[in-house]
């Protein structure tokens, strides 16, 4: 997924009903995927993505078409940077555990808007 980055100040809120509040100045990224794509709402506030290999927590609630990441610790984060939600060192079973389920359920729930690359 490609990220769109923006800055937040301490006390600013993000997500549905401002469910997340910045404790300190932060850099956030919005990704264009959500539960309409089959990405689980249950991973809200529990999972993470990799940006430049750096784990970046998912903030607030996964919405229908968007998720928000805290990319403050990821120097590679910029507009158009790649965010990995499944793959590299973030395997499907880890994603499943973060969502309170198993990897198979995550894979079978993914919608048709994802690009799939089969290796091997």
PAMIVO-624236 format. One record per residue (C-alpha): residue number from 0; residue in three letters; z, x, y. Coordinates in steps of 0.02 Angstrom, whole numbers, always signed. Each point is the difference from the previous one (the first is absolute). Last residue first. Example, Ala and Ser with C-alpha at 12.3 -4.5 7.8 and 13.67 -1.06 7.14 Angstrom:
<sites>
1; Ser; +357; +684; -53 $
0; Ala; +33; -69; -172 $
</sites>
This chain:
<sites>
119; Unk; -318; +359; -997 $
118; Unk; +32; -72; +173 $
117; Unk; -29; -179; +55 $
116; Unk; -5; -32; +186 $
115; Unk; +44; -174; +59 $
114; Unk; -23; -58; +178 $
113; Unk; +125; -137; +38 $
112; Unk; -54; -168; +73 $
111; Unk; -10; -79; -174 $
110; Unk; +186; -25; -22 $
109; Unk; +135; +104; -85 $
108; Unk; +114; -104; -113 $
107; Unk; -54; +81; -163 $
106; Unk; +44; +172; +65 $
105; Unk; +172; -49; +67 $
104; Unk; +43; -95; -159 $
103; Unk; -47; +151; -105 $
102; Unk; +110; +113; +106 $
101; Unk; +157; -95; -44 $
100; Unk; +115; -108; +108 $
99; Unk; +134; +19; +133 $
98; Unk; -123; +45; +138 $
97; Unk; +64; +180; +10 $
96; Unk; -8; +8; -191 $
95; Unk; -182; -58; +1 $
94; Unk; -48; +130; +131 $
93; Unk; +83; +135; -106 $
92; Unk; -94; -66; -153 $
91; Unk; -165; +9; +94 $
90; Unk; +19; +184; +40 $
89; Unk; +36; +70; +173 $
88; Unk; -35; +186; -27 $
87; Unk; -186; -25; +33 $
86; Unk; -31; -185; -25 $
85; Unk; +56; -171; +60 $
84; Unk; +44; -32; +181 $
83; Unk; -92; +149; +74 $
82; Unk; -20; -1; +190 $
81; Unk; -154; +84; +71 $
80; Unk; -8; +43; +184 $
79; Unk; -111; -112; +108 $
78; Unk; +112; +4; +153 $
77; Unk; +125; +140; -25 $
76; Unk; +128; +50; -130 $
75; Unk; -26; +180; -59 $
74; Unk; +168; +54; +75 $
73; Unk; +93; -122; -114 $
72; Unk; +186; -9; +43 $
71; Unk; -19; -141; +128 $
70; Unk; -119; -95; -114 $
69; Unk; +110; -154; -20 $
68; Unk; -119; -120; -87 $
67; Unk; -50; -178; +44 $
66; Unk; -89; -119; -115 $
65; Unk; -137; -122; +43 $
64; Unk; -107; -144; -68 $
63; Unk; +120; -134; -62 $
62; Unk; +157; +92; +54 $
61; Unk; +103; +131; -91 $
60; Unk; +170; -18; +81 $
59; Unk; +91; +128; +104 $
58; Unk; -43; +183; -20 $
57; Unk; -91; +88; -142 $
56; Unk; +68; +177; -10 $
55; Unk; -111; +154; +24 $
54; Unk; -3; +130; -139 $
53; Unk; -94; +155; +63 $
52; Unk; -156; +54; -96 $
51; Unk; -108; -13; +156 $
50; Unk; +55; -180; +12 $
49; Unk; +78; -61; -162 $
48; Unk; +59; -180; -13 $
47; Unk; +174; -70; -22 $
46; Unk; +99; -135; -86 $
45; Unk; +162; -92; +31 $
44; Unk; -10; -83; +173 $
43; Unk; -124; -128; -66 $
42; Unk; -45; +43; -181 $
41; Unk; +33; -181; -50 $
40; Unk; -146; -57; +108 $
39; Unk; -115; +73; -133 $
38; Unk; -174; +66; +46 $
37; Unk; -114; -135; -73 $
36; Unk; -128; +8; +139 $
35; Unk; +72; -157; +83 $
34; Unk; +169; +89; -20 $
33; Unk; -51; +132; +125 $
32; Unk; -133; +122; +50 $
31; Unk; -62; +67; +166 $
30; Unk; +124; +140; +29 $
29; Unk; +101; +14; +159 $
28; Unk; +77; +167; +41 $
27; Unk; +165; +36; +86 $
26; Unk; +61; +148; +101 $
25; Unk; +185; -10; +42 $
24; Unk; +124; +21; +143 $
23; Unk; +172; -32; -76 $
22; Unk; +88; -144; -90 $
21; Unk; -161; -100; -1 $
20; Unk; +30; -181; -49 $
19; Unk; -83; -81; -150 $
18; Unk; +2; -189; -29 $
17; Unk; -81; -32; +170 $
16; Unk; -36; -180; -50 $
15; Unk; -138; +62; -116 $
14; Unk; -28; +185; +27 $
13; Unk; +55; +118; +138 $
12; Unk; +147; +20; +118 $
11; Unk; +36; +119; +144 $
10; Unk; +181; +59; +18 $
9; Unk; -43; +185; +6 $
8; Unk; -180; +21; +60 $
7; Unk; -157; -31; -100 $
6; Unk; -161; +98; -10 $
5; Unk; -168; -53; -73 $
4; Unk; -109; +46; -147 $
3; Unk; -147; -91; -81 $
2; Unk; -13; +50; -181 $
1; Unk; -147; +4; -120 $
0; Unk; +30; -58; -177 $
</sites>
